[in-house]
Amino acid sequence: TTEIYTLSLHDALPIWAPHAYRTGSMSLVFDEYGRPFIIVKDQGSKSRLKGIAALKANIMAARSVASTLRTSLGPKGMDKILVSGDGEVCVSNDGATILERMEVQNEIAKLLVELSRSQDAEIGDGTTGVVVLAGALLEQAELLLDRGLHPRRISDGFEVACKVACDNLEGICDTVDFSASNTKELLEVARTTLSSKIVTRCLDQMAAIAVDAILAVADLDRKDVNLDLIKMEGKVGGQMEDSQLVRGIVLDKDISHPGMAKEIKDAKICILTCPFEPPKPKTKHNIQIDTVEKYQALYAQEQAYFVDMVKKIKDAGATLAICQWGFDDEANHLLMQNELPAVRWVGGVEIELLAIACGARIVPRFSELTPEKLGTAGKVREVSFGTTKDRMLFIEDCHNSKAVTIFVRGANKMIIEEIKRSIHDALCIVRNLVRDNRVVYGGGSAEISCSLAVNEAAKKKVGVDQYAMQSFADALETIPMALAENSGLSGIESLAAIKTRQLEEKNPWLGVDCKQKGTNDMKSQKVLETLHGKKQQMLLATQVVKMILKIDDVISPNEYQ
């Protein structure tokens, strides 16, 4: 039999292991024939944290990320400026955007980036709040670890408390009634979402744009909204107030020839995905032309191709040709002579949206072009902006108004991108409300109510879980406290006063008066959040904290030395 002597890197060599050797970075053993075995490679270049030390390091990393976002919470939250490696500047107070661009290196901190991303994907709003709540839960967990509680007991207690909080949200929620003609409540929810964004100057206008866009594409009977039908286009220049909702499609293209008509009424649109040029042989070929007659014959044949293509479009009855590919000056001139306006180099996604909007069929070959495959639009116009030569194509009053475009204007690219992100959040929230019309009231009122409910439930518990539930209740109070601090109020005083009033008046809709309106009743202030979004915040934060508390060993390579 072959004997293998195992050896640890940091142990002294045993007397009974004559064939074992230790180098600086690995452990070697030899069998009786002198063949080496590496037991653990590069052990010396790994750093390792175990037990409570690993837990505390993880909690500290996650809390440092959460503390960065804490000041961005609420309507008075501060913005962050983020500069990428190539010098691109982004100003935002959207939690998901900030974390996305922070280039976080720590593995545990990356979990919080994923957390805000999942909240953004599922809900669209509350990305800052979910990270702040997770940070607060980890802070409370660290205090419980110092008192000797086992991490699994803490996470079990948090899970129970989260269920109590979600049940309480179900109990205090309110329903909003809306229809295609009565959108007042939807506008209030959109206003609440946009109140913490850059668009506060045009709050009513942006909220109306978001609500109108959702209702244009929503199927209210099925309670379904397809956000893919809402396109967002931005153009630098103009004011934020110039932003508008276009009932159709806006293309960042212009009519291909300056001599073509710039405005077409009752347009019949053909959408082509075939190139506007003579067919090319698939094999390599050389044509030798040695006489004028041969050249003229070739030119005449090429012209015949173009004439035939234009004739097929005209015969189908089209008054506007939109092509996915480019075409040369010869074809462009021929189209202009035949009074057929055309647009070239339109992208695939835009072509699909355009086909949906105007009811056209995408045509892959000229031979398949028929009048039935044309789309219709009430008006197509080319719009130029300012003193620049920037032009865009507005295709309005489409056959199927399900596809709409939100056209955003702003002073620079940075502002336009932030406005787009803000409107996207509002669109997501209104969509959630169409799917489930239950709401809770904002300003931290829901968190304070849940905190009181969890504290009550904790008193009925026996054993260690009670401490974890009380800590969960304390963590929930971080949200209203951060809202008060960001609004320039005293955090502890505001929180204590509202808690007392909620207990005395049994009114779960009392929250922090961030906007100094003179009342703490969030229902009268019309500060609404969707129930689905608030529940998702608590569930996601609790799940991530449970995951972090389960990690007790971190093995990672040391930095390059």
URLINSUL-V57272 format. One record per pair of residues at least 6 apart in sequence whose ideal C-beta (glycine too) atoms are under 8 Angstrom apart, sorted by sequence separation. I is the first residue (numbers start at 1). J is the second residue. If there is no record, write none. Layout:
i={I I}
j={J J}
//
This chain:
i={7 14 22 30 31 71 72 83 84 92 104 145 178 194 218 219 255 289 335 354 355 363 384 385 410 433 440 484 485 501 502 513 519 522 7 13 20 21 29 30 71 72 82 83 90 119 120 178 199 218 255 335 355 384 385 409 458 459 484 513 13 20 21 28 29 49 72 81 82 104 119 177 178 195 217 313 327 346 383 408 458 461 502 512 517 5 13 20 21 28 81 82 104 145 176 194 217 289 382 383 410 482 501 511 7 19 20 28 29 81 82 141 144 176 217 332 352 363 382 383 481 484 510 515 5 19 27 28 80 90 102 116 119 214 287 351 361 382 383 408 458 481 484 510 511 5 17 19 26 27 68 79 80 116 191 194 217 361 381 382 408 457 458 498 509 510 513 7 9 19 26 27 79 80 99 100 141 176 191 194 217 360 380 381 481 498 509 5 26 79 99 116 321 360 361 380 455 480 481 498 507 509 5 7 19 26 78 115 116 327 360 379 380 381 408 454 455 458 480 25 26 27 77 82 115 190 191 194 214 359 380 454 511 9 25 26 84 99 100 141 187 190 213 233 235 327 358 359 379 406 495 9 25 80 99 231 326 357 358 377 378 379 454 455 477 480 494 8 25 82 112 115 231 233 321 323 325 326 358 377 378 454 501 7 24 25 82 96 187 190 320 321 322 323 325 355 357 377 378 6 7 72 95 96 137 187 190 310 319 320 321 322 323 324 354 377 452 7 112 309 318 319 320 321 323 324 376 377 451 454 477 498 6 72 96 112 278 320 323 324 375 376 450 451 489 5 95 96 187 278 306 310 314 322 324 375 489 4 5 95 186 306 310 451 487 69 72 279 314 450 451 4 278 303 307 313 324 487 3 99 183 186 277 278 302 306 310 448 483 484 486 487 2 3 69 186 216 322 447 448 483 487 2 68 69 276 310 447 484 2 9 96 216 480 483 7 8 95 99 183 213 322 447 448 480 4 6 94 95 212 276 447 9 65 68 94 95 209 9 93 95 180 209 444 445 95 205 209 444 65 206 358 443 444 202 205 357 65 201 202 341 359 444 180 358 359 443 444 179 199 202 354 357 358 359 357 358 270 357 65 356 357 61 64 357 62 66 270 356 357 61 62 65 276 356 448 452 61 65 270 275 451 62 268 269 272 276 354 58 62 268 269 270 272 273 275 276 277 343 353 448 452 77 268 269 270 271 272 273 274 275 276 277 318 448 452 267 268 269 270 272 273 275 266 267 269 313 316 445 449 277 312 316 317 444 448 73 264 276 312 316 72 73 264 313 318 309 312 316 317 445 308 316 69 73 449 320 448 69 70 446 448 69 445 448 445 66 70 445 446 65 66 276 445 441 444 66 67 125 276 441 443 444 66 442 443 65 66 441 443 256 443 62 63 66 62 63 257 260 62 63 256 257 260 259 264 443 445 257 261 273 59 256 257 260 443 59 260 261 271 442 260 441 59 260 441 443 59 271 446 257 271 443 256 257 269 442 56 255 256 441 442 255 256 441 442 255 256 440 441 446 450 56 254 269 271 273 274 439 440 55 253 270 271 272 273 274 439 440 253 269 271 272 273 274 439 440 251 253 271 274 438 439 52 253 270 438 272 436 438 440 251 436 55 436 433 435 432 251 270 429 432 249 429 432 93 94 251 270 93 249 270 271 429 93 249 269 270 268 269 91 268 269 249 268 269 248 249 267 248 266 267 266 267 269 266 267 265 267 265 264 263 264 263 264 263 77 79 231 262 263 75 76 262 75 74 231 73 229 75 269 229 255 254 267 248 254 254 255 253 254 252 253 251 250 251 250 250 251 250 248 249 238 248 237 238 246 248 237 247 248 249 235 246 247 248 237 247 237 248 247 249 235 248 250 248 249 235 247 248 250 246 233 245 246 245 246 245 246 244 245 243 244 243 243 243 242 243 240 239 240 238 239 231 233 235 237 238 239 229 230 231 232 233 234 235 236 229 230 231 232 233 234 235 236 237 229 230 231 233 234 236 240 230 232 234 236 243 236 234 240 236 235 234 234 216 217 234 216 217 234 217 216 232 213 232 232 213 209 230 227 227 227 225 225 224 225 223 224 223 206 210 214 218 223 209 213 220 206 210 214 218 198 206 210 214 207 211 198 199 206 210 214 197 198 199 197 198 199 197 194 197 194 194 193 194 193 190 193 190 189 190 189 186 189 186 185 189 192 178 176 178 177 176 175 176 175 176 174 175 173 174 173 174 173 174 172 169 172 169 172 168 169 168 165 168 164 167 168 165 164 165 164 161 164 161 160 161 124 125 124 160 124 125 124 125 123 124 160 164 123 124 157 161 165 124 157 160 161 123 156 157 160 157 158 162 153 157 158 161 165 153 156 157 161 155 158 150 154 157 158 149 153 157 154 149 149 147 195 91 144 90 94 97 144 89 92 90 91 94 144 90 94 143 92 141 94 140 140 137 140 192 137 140 191 192 139 172 192 172 192 136 137 188 136 189 136 188 189 189 133 136 133 135 136 185 133 132 133 132 174 129 132 176 173 170 169 169 169 166 169 166 165 166 162 162 162 159 158 158 159 158 155 155 155 154 155 152 151 152 151 151 126 125 133 137 141 133 137 73 130 123 126 130 134 138 74 78 125 126 129 133 137 141 73 74 77 123 124 73 76 123 126 130 131 134 138 71 76 126 130 134 70 74 75 76 73 74 123 122 123 71 119 119 119 118 115 115 115 112 111 111 111 76 75 74 75 108 108 107 107 62 59 58 58 55 55 58 54 55 57 54 54 54 51 50 51 50 49 50 48 49 48 48 47 48 46 47 46 47 46 47 45 46 45}
j={13 20 28 36 37 77 78 89 90 98 110 151 184 200 224 225 261 295 341 360 361 369 390 391 416 439 446 490 491 507 508 519 525 528 14 20 27 28 36 37 78 79 89 90 97 126 127 185 206 225 262 342 362 391 392 416 465 466 491 520 21 28 29 36 37 57 80 89 90 112 127 185 186 203 225 321 335 354 391 416 466 469 510 520 525 14 22 29 30 37 90 91 113 154 185 203 226 298 391 392 419 491 510 520 17 29 30 38 39 91 92 151 154 186 227 342 362 373 392 393 491 494 520 525 16 30 38 39 91 101 113 127 130 225 298 362 372 393 394 419 469 492 495 521 522 17 29 31 38 39 80 91 92 128 203 206 229 373 393 394 420 469 470 510 521 522 525 20 22 32 39 40 92 93 112 113 154 189 204 207 230 373 393 394 494 511 522 19 40 93 113 130 335 374 375 394 469 494 495 512 521 523 20 22 34 41 93 130 131 342 375 394 395 396 423 469 470 473 495 41 42 43 93 98 131 206 207 210 230 375 396 470 527 26 42 43 101 116 117 158 204 207 230 250 252 344 375 376 396 423 512 27 43 98 117 249 344 375 376 395 396 397 472 473 495 498 512 27 44 101 131 134 250 252 340 342 344 345 377 396 397 473 520 27 44 45 102 116 207 210 340 341 342 343 345 375 377 397 398 27 28 93 116 117 158 208 211 331 340 341 342 343 344 345 375 398 473 29 134 331 340 341 342 343 345 346 398 399 473 476 499 520 29 95 119 135 301 343 346 347 398 399 473 474 512 29 119 120 211 302 330 334 338 346 348 399 513 29 30 120 211 331 335 476 512 95 98 305 340 476 477 31 305 330 334 340 351 514 31 127 211 214 305 306 330 334 338 476 511 512 514 515 31 32 98 215 245 351 476 477 512 516 32 98 99 306 340 477 514 33 40 127 247 511 514 39 40 127 131 215 245 354 479 480 512 37 39 127 128 245 309 480 43 99 102 128 129 243 44 128 130 215 244 479 480 131 241 245 480 102 243 395 480 481 240 243 395 104 240 241 380 398 483 220 398 399 483 484 220 240 243 395 398 399 400 399 400 313 400 109 400 401 106 109 402 108 112 316 402 403 108 109 112 323 403 495 499 109 113 318 323 499 111 317 318 321 325 403 108 112 318 319 320 322 323 325 326 327 393 403 498 502 128 319 320 321 322 323 324 325 326 327 328 369 499 503 319 320 321 322 324 325 327 319 320 322 366 369 498 502 331 366 370 371 498 502 128 319 331 367 371 128 129 320 369 374 366 369 373 374 502 366 374 128 132 508 380 508 131 132 508 510 132 508 511 509 131 135 510 511 131 132 342 511 508 511 134 135 193 344 509 511 512 135 511 512 135 136 511 513 327 514 134 135 138 135 138 332 335 138 139 332 333 336 336 341 520 522 335 339 351 138 335 336 339 522 139 340 341 351 522 341 522 141 342 523 525 142 354 529 341 355 527 341 342 354 527 142 341 342 527 528 342 343 528 529 343 344 528 529 534 538 145 343 358 360 362 363 528 529 145 343 360 361 362 363 364 529 530 344 360 362 363 364 365 530 531 343 345 363 366 530 531 145 346 363 531 366 530 532 534 346 531 151 532 530 532 530 350 369 529 532 350 530 533 196 197 354 373 197 353 374 375 533 198 354 374 375 374 375 198 375 376 357 376 377 357 358 376 358 376 377 377 378 380 378 379 378 380 379 379 379 380 380 381 381 196 198 350 381 382 195 196 382 196 196 353 196 353 200 395 356 382 382 395 377 391 392 393 392 393 392 393 392 392 393 393 394 395 395 394 395 385 395 385 386 394 396 386 396 397 398 385 396 397 398 388 398 390 401 401 403 390 403 405 404 405 392 404 405 407 404 392 404 405 405 406 406 407 406 407 406 407 407 408 409 409 410 409 409 410 409 410 403 405 407 409 410 411 402 403 404 405 406 407 408 409 403 404 405 406 407 408 409 410 411 404 405 406 408 409 411 415 406 408 410 412 419 413 413 419 416 416 416 417 401 402 419 402 403 420 404 404 420 404 423 424 406 406 427 427 428 431 431 434 434 435 434 435 435 419 423 427 431 436 423 427 434 422 426 430 434 415 423 427 431 426 430 418 419 426 430 434 418 419 422 421 422 423 422 422 425 423 425 425 426 426 426 429 429 429 430 430 430 433 433 433 439 442 433 433 437 437 437 437 438 438 439 438 439 438 439 439 440 440 441 440 440 446 446 449 449 450 450 450 453 450 453 454 453 453 454 454 454 457 457 457 458 424 425 425 461 427 428 428 429 428 429 465 469 429 431 464 468 472 432 465 468 469 432 465 466 469 467 468 472 464 468 469 472 476 465 468 469 473 468 471 464 468 471 472 464 468 472 471 467 468 467 515 414 467 414 418 421 468 414 418 417 418 421 471 418 422 471 421 471 425 471 472 471 474 526 472 475 526 527 475 508 528 509 529 474 475 526 475 528 476 528 529 530 475 478 476 478 479 528 478 478 479 479 523 479 482 528 531 531 531 534 535 535 538 538 538 539 538 539 542 542 542 545 546 546 545 546 549 549 550 549 549 550 550 552 529 529 537 541 545 538 542 479 536 530 533 537 541 545 482 486 533 534 537 541 545 549 482 483 486 532 533 483 486 533 536 540 541 544 548 482 487 537 541 545 482 486 487 488 486 487 536 536 537 486 536 537 540 540 540 541 544 544 544 547 548 514 514 514 515 548 551 554 556 548 548 548 551 549 551 554 551 552 554 552 553 554 552 552 553 553 553 554 553 554 554 555 555 556 555 556 556 557 557 558 557 558 558}
//
